[in-house]
Amino acid sequence: MINRVILFIMDSVGIGALPDAKNFGDVGANTLGNIAINEGGINLPNLQRLGLGNIDHIVGVESIESPLGAFGRSLEVSNGKDTTTGHWELAGLHLTEPFKTFPKGFSKDIIDTLENKIGRKILGNKPASGTAILDELGEEHMSTGHPIVYTSADSVLQIAAHEEIIPLEELYEICKIAREIMMGDNAVARIIARPFIGTPGSFTRTHNRRDYSLNPTRDTVLDIVKKEGLDVVAIGKIEDIFNGKGITEAAHTIDNMDGIDKTIEYIQKSSKGIIFTNLVDFDSKYGHRRDSKGYKEALESLDMRVPEILDSMNDDDIIIFTADHGNDPTYKGSDHTREYIPIVIYGNKIKQNVNIGTRKSFADIAATISDIFEIQSTGNGESFKDIIIK
């Protein structure tokens, strides 16, 4: 019997363009594959031993004869390539309508309403890289006290403010007001608080980021697990992505290593249900910034800690290493990429060297979790429990 599933999201670690990638402008994207090519190989021996190299050809992560886990990849059904869409599909929801985006910035009505409600003027109001816009407007923000509003190809409204100019609690309150405004016809998936520190020329975003999401459109596997009296522990930005729905306990993190530390800490506690972890640095620090070398090094740092994660697990635990979308740092632009996600599954109850193939939906993971716990499914996805369980 399996009592706990550790769902471990390597944020943006895609493994090749989806068949419909042309509709998203992402033909040829391959986060893992292109990093390996660009950097002359990548060293992930522990994930390789579990089966990562058996999913697809990755320079330096070749397939092996007898991987210790089950492995495969998955298509995405939902219409999108963003954090919310990916995580919600992993939890059992299909979104046929994409979240609204604002490629030219937000309308005058939206900005006027926000300014009136917060009593401050707004700087920016355009699509931008989160670090580039600080270089452009950070000094003006510090002299005026006007928060910086920007967006991206994702369905987001982001608000940046220096922690010494606008205190964190005020920034969070501004974001809550923006969340109220960006509903209905203007609904975006997330409002993101982006606090930073430093001086002109050396601004640094802090770990005090907060995301204010929409509620999932209906119950996810997290809600179902929680209603069954089981634990749903959210580590990293998971609580924000689901707006707290279906979560029994949450721990925010400051970086990937902190996320791994907290995951191990919760694995070592007594619980039954789901531990749901997101490691966001791959996406936020390296993917969007198109830093292929940094991305490679971050992946190798994770891999070095995989034995520690596995050693902390109980006999009745399983772990699923996967992702939510791609963000190929070798690709044009600075946005997410529409890709397959890798799936690597390990545990004492998991068969070795099992290929689960190409799944038709990320929601197969949610369906499998429901099947493992013998509880109601969301109705989306097909379980692969019978393929992987000894």
N, C-alpha and C positions, 0 to 999 in steps of 0.2 A: 504494500500500500504506500502511495506517495502522499505525504502530509503537507509538503510545502513546495511551491514553485518559485524560483528566483528568476524573475524576468529582467534581464540585464541589457539595457539599451545603449549601444555604442552609437551615440547620436551622429547621424549623417554618414555612417560607414556603409555606403552603397557598394554593390558588386556588379555593376554593368547596366547600361541603358535598357530601359523597358522597351517593348515593341512599339509603344505609342510615344516614345521620347521625342519624336519629330514634332508632335503637337505642342510640346513644351519648350522647343528649341534646344533639346539636350542630346541630339544624336552624337554618339561617340563618347558620352560621359561614362566614367567608370572609376569611382572614387578609389577603391582598393587597388584595382589593376593599374590605373594610370599613375598613382603615387609610386607603386613598385617600379614601373618602367622609368619614371622621371628621376627617381632617386637611386637607380641602379640596383634595385632589390629592396626587400624589407624582411626583417628578421622577427618572425612571430612563431617560435618553435612550440610554445605551449598550446596556442590555438590551433596550430598545424597538427599537433598530436591528437587533438579532439576532432579534427576533420575539416577545418576551414579551407585548406588547400585542395580538398577533394570536390569543392563546390564549383570552382572555376579556376582557370590558369592564372596564377599570381606569381610574378617573378620573385623568387626567394621563398615562396610558400607553396612548394610543390605538393601534389597529392601523394599520399602514402598508402601502403598496402592495407594496413589494419588500424584505422583511426579508432580512438577510444570512445567516440561518441557517435551520435546520429547527426546528419548534416543535410542541407538543402538550401533552397532560396525561395523567394516568393514574389509574385506579381502584386501590384497595388490596384485595387478595384476603384477606389475613390478618386474623384477628379481633383487632384492637387499633388503638391510635393512639399508640403510644409509640415512643421512640427505637430500642429494640432491634428491635421488630417491623418498623418501617419500613426500617431499614438492612439487616436480614437479607433482607427481601423484595427490596430493590434489588439484593442480591447473589445472588438466585435461590432463596430459600427461602419456602415458604408455611406459615404457622402457623395451623392451624385451631382449636387450643385456645389461648385467651388465657393470658398469664402470670398467676399468682396475685397478687391485690392484698389489702391489709389495710386496708379503709376505716375500721375502728374501732381501728386500732393492732394491735400484735403480742400474741400470747397470753402469759399469765404464764409458761408453760413456756419459751417462747422467750427472754423477758427474763431469767428466772432463770438459764437456761443461759449466756446471754451474760455476765451479771454474774459468775457463778462462774468462767468461763474467763478473763475479763480482770481480775478482782480490783477492779472498780470498780462502783459503783451507776450506774443509768441515769436520766436525766431525760427528760421528754417522753412518748415512746411514743404518738404520735397523728398523724393527718394534719395537715400544716401547711405554710404558705409558708416557704421557707428563710430569708427575711429576718425575717418576723414572729416566728418561733420564737426567733431570736437576741435580738430585743427583749424577748421574754417571759422567756427562761430563761438568756440569756448571762451575766448578773451572778451568778446562782446557780451556774452552771457554774464561773465563775472562783473563787468562794469555796469550792466543794466538790470540784472536780476531777472531777465526774461528767460523762461525755460526754452529749450530747443526741442522742436517737434519734427520728427522725420518718419519715413516709412521705407519699405523695400518692396521687392517682388512678392513677398509674403503678405498675408492679410494681417498687418500690424500697424498700430500707431505707437511710436516710441517717444518717450519724453526723457530727455537728458538734462541733468542739473548737477552743478558742483555741490558737494555735500556741505561746504562752508558758506554757500550762497543761499541755497534752498535746503533747509534741514530735511532729513530723510522722511520724517513723518508728514511734512507738508508735501513733499514730492509724491508720496504714496496717496495722499488725499487728492492731489491733482489728478493722479491716474484713476482713482475711483470715480471722480467726476467725469473724466474722459470716457470711462467705461459706460457710464449712464448715457452719455451723448451718443456714443457709437453703437447704438442698438437699432433694431428695426431695419429700415432700408439702408442704413449706414453701418450695419453691424460688421465689425472686424473680428477675427478669431481671438486676437490678444491685444491688450494695452500693456506695454512694457515700460517699467521704470528703469532708467539707465543712469544711476548716480555715478559720478566720477570725482576724482581728486587731482591735485597737482597744479602746475602753473603752465602758462602758454608755452607750447613747444614740447611739453612733457606731461600731458594729461593721461590719466590711467583710469579706466572703468573699474569700479569696485565690485565685490561679491554681494553687495546689497541690492542687486537686481530683484525685482518682483514682477511677476506676470499676472495679469487680470484677464482671465479667459471667459469665454461663454460656457454655459453649462452644456454638457453633451446633450444631443438631441433626444436621446432616450437612454434607458439603463444600459450600462456596459457590463462586461464580465466582473468588473470591480464592484459594482453595485450588487450584483447577484451573489458574489462571494461574501460580501459584507452582510447581506441579509441572511445568509446561512450561518452567521455567527462566527465566521472565520476572520482572520486578520488580513488587512491590506495595508502594508507598510510602504509609504512612498518616500523615495530617497532622491534628492536633487530637485528638479523642477516638475516632477510628476504631479505633485499636489496642485501646482498652478495650472498645468495643462488641463486637468479635469475639474478645475475650480472647486477642489475639495470633495467632489462627489465620489462616493464609493471608497473613501480613504478612512482608515481607522487610526492611523498614526503617521506623522510626517517628519522628515528631517531634511532641511535644506543644506546645501553644500557650497564650499567656496571654490573647489576645483576638482579635477578628476581623481586625484589621489585621496582627497577628503571623501569623495563619493565611494571609493573602494573601501576606505577605512570604515565608513558608516555601514556599508553593506556587510562587511565581515562582522562588525559589532552586532548587527541585527540578526545575522545568521546564527551567531553564537547564543542569542537569547532564545527562550522557549516561545515558540509561536507556531501557528498552523494556518496556512493560507498562502498569500502571495507577498513576496518582497519584490518591489517594482523600482528599479534603479535606472536613472538616466545620467550618463556621463556627457556633459554638454561641451566640454572644451574642444573636442574634435571639430564640432560645427562652428562654435562662436569664435574660437581663437585661431583656427587654422583653415577651415573650409571657406568661410566667408572672406577671410583675408588672403585667400589664395596662397597659403604658406605650405607648400608641399613637404618641405623638409621638416617643419615643425609638426605637421600632421603625422608624418612617418615616425618621428621620435615619440610622439604622444602614444601612438599605437604600440610601439615597442615597450614603452613604460607600462602600459596596461598589461601587455603580455607577460612581462616579468613578474607581475603580481597574480597571474592566474593560478599558479600552484597554491598560493596562500588562500585564495578564495575557495578553491576546491577542497583544500585540507580542512577548512572550517565547516564544511557541509556535513550534515547527518546522513545516515544511510537511507532515510526516507525523503531526502531532498533531491530535487533536480534543478538544473540551471539551464536557461535558454539564453544564449548570446545572440543578439539580433540588432536591428537598426530601425529607423523610422522613415528614412529617405536617403538620398545621396547629397554630397556637397563636394564635388570633384575640385580639388585645389589647383589642378592643372587646366581647368576649363575656363572659357571666356567669362567675363562678368564677375559677379560676386554672390550669385544666388544659389539656392539648392538645385539639385539635379534629379531628374525623374529616373530612378533606378530600381533594380531588384534589391532586396535586402537579404543578407546572409542569415542562415539559421543554423546554429550549432547547439546541440543538446547533450548534456552529460549528467550522469548520476549513477549510483549503484544499481538503480532499477532500470537503467536505460541500456538497450542492446548496443553493442559495439558495431561499428562499420555498417551502419544502415543509412542508405540514401533515401531521403523522403521526397526527392525530386523537386520539381518546380511547383510550388503551391499556387493556387489560383487567387488567393487573397491573404493579406496579413491577418485577417480575421480567423484563419485556420489556427493561429496560436490561441486566440480566445476560446475557440471551439474545443481545442485540445485540453485547455485548462478546465473547462466545464466538465468535459468527459472524465478527466483524471479525478476530479472531486465529486463526480456523479451528481452534479447539480444542473439546473436549467441552463440552456445556452441562450445567447442573444438571438439565435436564428440565422446568423451569418457565419460563413466559413465551414470547413469540413475538418473534423478531428483527425489527427494522425496518431492518436494514442496507441491504437492496435499495432501500428508499424514499429513503434519505438520502445514499448514496454516489454521487459523480459517476461 
